[in-house]
Amino acid sequence: MYRTLEYLSGISDDDVRRLRSQGIRHTNQLMHRTSLEIDRDRLSRKTGITPDRLLEFAHQCTLLEVSGVERWVPLVRRLGINSMKDLRAQDARELHATLVEAIGLAGAPRLTDVQYWISQATALDIIEEPEVALREPIS
């Protein structure tokens, strides 16, 4: 789904201006322009936004792509679920129970919704994580 960049948590007006100067107008474009580490590095050089910050925005964009989760993204992020990898690692029943506890039964998503979110997390996980530099042993 297409959302304006301002929808992202923690994005500044300056970040938005810099991204728009590169032709990025909405979250779907940002997700695709930041899914690979090399692309984040390139965009970072052009915008002055750090690759780590671009990675954080990329993860938010992918969460917004999960059908039905948009309404609960702020709460899900407060629970420490900040990426598809985090969502995929969740137990649906436990996550549902936590959401019900936080929101109340009347406003919480159904268990089947949470199960569906987790199933989508595998298919939508297109963000390449930064490579961890391996140190060679000193001889």
C-alpha positions, -999 to +999 in steps of 0.1 A: +000+000+000+012+035-008+016+059+022+033+092+023+068+092+039+055+113+069+036+081+080+069+066+091+077+068+128+107+090+136+111+105+101+119+142+101+108+169+077+144+171+066+145+133+059+113+136+038+127+166+019+160+147+011+142+115+000+118+135-022+147+152-038+157+117-050+122+110-064+110+089-034+075+100-026+059+072-007+067+042+015+065+016-013+092+035-033+113+038-002+111+001+006+122-008-029+150+018-029+164+006+004+159-032+003+196-039-005+225-028+015+243-014-016+212+007-024+210+020+011+247+030+010+241+048-024+210+066-011+228+075+021+256+092+001+230+111-020+208+122+010+230+123+040+207+100+059+227+072+075+224+036+062+212+025+096+184+050+096+174+040+061+174+004+072+150+013+100+127+031+076+129+001+052+118-023+080+089+000+088+079+001+052+078-037+050+057-039+081+032-016+065+030-040+036+015-067+058-022-069+051-042-057+080-014-048+103-013-010+095-037-001+123-015-019+149+020-010+137+027+015+165+018-010+191+036-039+174+067-018+173+064-009+210+064-047+216+098-049+199+086-062+165+105-039+142+111-061+111+097-091+092+123-112+109+109-102+143+073-108+132+081-142+117+097-152+150+065-146+170+041-172+183+007-162+170-012-171+202+013-153+225+013-122+203-024-122+201-027-125+239-003-096+244-023-074+219-055-083+237-040-074+270-027-041+257-058-031+237-087-050+252-106-077+235-130-054+217-103-035+198-077-062+193-072-081+160-085-116+159-061-146+164-066-155+127-054-120+117-023-123+138-016-158+123-020-143+088+004-114+096+030-140+106+025-161+075+029-130+053+062-121+071+081-148+052+069-138+017+073-100+023+108-101+039+128-085+011+152-064+032+188-074+031+205-071+065+239-055+067+268-079+065+286-084+098+323-080+092+341-112+101+374-108+117+402-130+106+423-146+134+457-129+139+485-153+131 
